[in-house]
Amino acid sequence: MSLAAGYPMIAIPGPSPLPERVLRAAHRVSPDIYGTDLAEMNVRVMGQLKRLAGTEAHLAPYIGNGHSAWEASAANMFHRGDHALVITSGHFGRSWAEQVSQMGVIVETLDCGSLPPDPGVLAERLAVDHDHVIKAVMVCQTDTASACMADIPALRDAMGDHPALLVVDAIASLGCAPLMMDDWGVDVLISASQKGLMCPPGAAFVWFSDKAAMRGRTDLTTPYWDWHLRANASPDALWRYWGGTPPVQLIFALDEALRMILDEEGLIATWARHAALARAVWAAGDAWGVGDTGIRLSVADPGARAASVTAMKLPGAEALRAWTAEQCGVTLGVGLGAEDPANALRVGHMGHCNAAMILGVLGAMQAGMVALDIPHGPGALDAAARVIAEPA
Ligand SMILES: *Cc1c(COP(=O)(O)O)cnc(C)c1O
């Protein structure tokens, strides 16, 4: 017998659960794309996206996923043959480095394995770059594969007065964990619609500082990816913002989702909710790991764990994922980038998630461990419940 009928739970690190309100907002026929209503909504969404990122900088939107924002930003920051330094803490940082290097940028990586970026190592590397060859330091705030979290202000401090741009991929963290682009001195910020922003995939965003804008156009800048054209579009020129037909239904979705985050819940409360839900997942993971079970959270230091996704080693993870999907309607994330992916998984807790959803996901996982005879320590659901009961 399966108990999976009912509301499906998607606990993967993106795309994240879609609020009904966001779906309803998007569910409409396209209005006149040359009319003033949509243009006004678009301008409002751009303003909200700047609020979300804590910035008054420039913003270029793209129809595309996170990978498109990687390419868009690189096409504006670099000449072919420029040097970039990518600090990697997992699969996503490494893929980003690879993509940018295929564009003709000379990429050096500071590989931290699955550990969070080390500001000391960055400072040492930049200290010997006497000629300021490195044009950009690039880092994922959350590497969604290893589920670790970078300390962006510490990395900015480590850069001292080196003139490289600080480029942050916040695809898996914006709207989930604190990020203040201007206060933190981030020059280029990258995100996408389908994770913390609670929208369908299909829109990507690049915010960039005056300092980044001063690079002008490079020999990698093609008209479609040119961020100046989009960021400087006149308010009624939707085709300019989006490089063609705007993603109409996504603009409605974004308008609703950003209202929910910024004007209703409030960004600080949204961050606090993510932090509490994350701690509930960690508490369960730690309890399951007691004894010789082999279950272990991938990031040992709680201060270096992501607020939006948790990765763990879990013997039998592949079978457990299949069981929770078939028996409980709960989809867990694959062990992307893990040493042994069949025995690793990730739990997404980003965007439109509440305590009941997370307790439900953890309960389904434990039921699966019982059903499949996967050894696990006791008290995980109690431990998670205690975090929910006393979130601060
Ligand atoms: C999801 C993700 C990406 C890739 O985004 P796509 O939309 O799948 O192209 C890149 N970086 C990070 C940190 C991510 O979490």
The ligand as an ORCA input file, in Angstrom:
! r2SCAN-3c Opt
* xyz 0 1
  C      21.003     25.741     -8.884
  C      22.326     26.410     -8.884
  C      22.985     26.759    -10.070
  C      22.479     26.374    -11.417
  O      21.262     26.926    -11.710
  P      20.437     26.345    -12.949
  O      19.186     27.143    -12.881
  O      20.247     24.892    -12.714
  O      21.213     26.621    -14.185
  C      24.168     27.442     -9.982
  N      24.707     27.769     -8.793
  C      24.110     27.441     -7.636
  C      24.754     27.835     -6.349
  C      22.910     26.747     -7.649
  O      22.331     26.396     -6.500
*
